[in-house]
Amino acid sequence: MYDVVVIGQGLSGLLSAIWAREEGRRTALVAAGAGKIMQSTGVIDLIPGSDGKLKEWTEHYHVGPRQQLQLAEAVGKFQKLMNRLGYPYTGDIEDPAPIVTGSGRVKRTALYPQTVVPVPDRGSAIVVGFDELADFQPLFVRENLRRERPQLSVESIRIHLGMHSQRLMTQLDAARLLDRKDIREDCIRQIKRQMAQKHIGRPDLFIFPASLGENRWEETIGQFHIELGARVTEAPGLPPNATAVRLYERLKRAAVRSGVRFYSDTTVVGASIDGEAIKSVKIKTPGRVSELSGEYFILATGGILGGGLEVTSQGIKECALHLETDASGKAVRPPINLHPAGASRGERTAGPGIVGGAYTLLSSYEAVSGLRRSVAGGVENV
């Protein structure tokens, strides 16, 4: 039997598992796939799809003063974790920073890794694309960014990585190539040559697709910054992009190293409930159905877009434990030892369809804090 069984390995699932282990809990994580974190931008917004600030966030999620304090604690805990994992996140939840996306749109985000820097209102920028990438078009990014930042002078150039594949190359493929010093040096030579040919002066910012190295991103950023003489940033866009992959891989590695037991490629197909509490979850692997017992359970399977909730003709269905839900997807009379996190909570997150971001940090923090309160004697769902 485990102290904690986490269901799902998106951002909320991985954080919940890591933080549960930090408190000494014997923790298992059950996941059918990689989690939606791999399809994210890798940055932490307040309200995904919105430029709202903290006031709008508190109103959107009906957050009170106590939870605002918990959000600050959760953010600090997340940043401390990412510093330890060698992929630091910076930012300010009270003053989200403007960053450029892979489409050239400027959006505000609360927390972002060191491969991303805010885009200025004025000055100059160069968008750099790679011939091998079809999902990042520098001309398209340039024109959108010019509309978003009319006082920012924006130019674009294309270079080639010098490698070809029989399949369509992704931004992650490009990141792996840029881990190589010889590829980086050739890219820098091409950029300088094109700037000279087009009579483009040194900009304040170079904008690249989300591909500035996978494991050697610090070397890549540092070399480009020094040799090009300006700041560089990734523009997170379509998956798989290195910004999100770096986050996922480091969290997964941290969970494994901390002692979390992973049940990968495993689907939760129900639960054994005795009275008001879950005793075990039914898990299915190819050719076998078994049970996994636990003292407490954290449901982090996501909402409708994540596959944790499903819209049916009878209403919204919870897909893992088959719990009864209301019209918004929130569990009705949930087991007392169940702590939902992220979009699995239903009520506060069904509106926009996407949760992610700051609410994920808060709900994961609250789920693990709820375990602590339960042990103290006050069993309470978060």
PyMOL commands that set and color helices and strands:
alter all, ss='L'
color gray80, all
select helices_A, chain A and resi 11-22+36-39+54-60+65-84+138-148+171-178+181-197+217-228+242-258+342-345+357-375
alter helices_A, ss='H'
color red, helices_A
select strands_A, chain A and resi 2-7+27-30+89-91+97-100+106-109+111-113+123-130+152-159+205-209+231-235+261-263+267-274+277-285+288-299+309-312+315-318+338-340
alter strands_A, ss='S'
color yellow, strands_A
deselect
rebuild
show_as cartoon
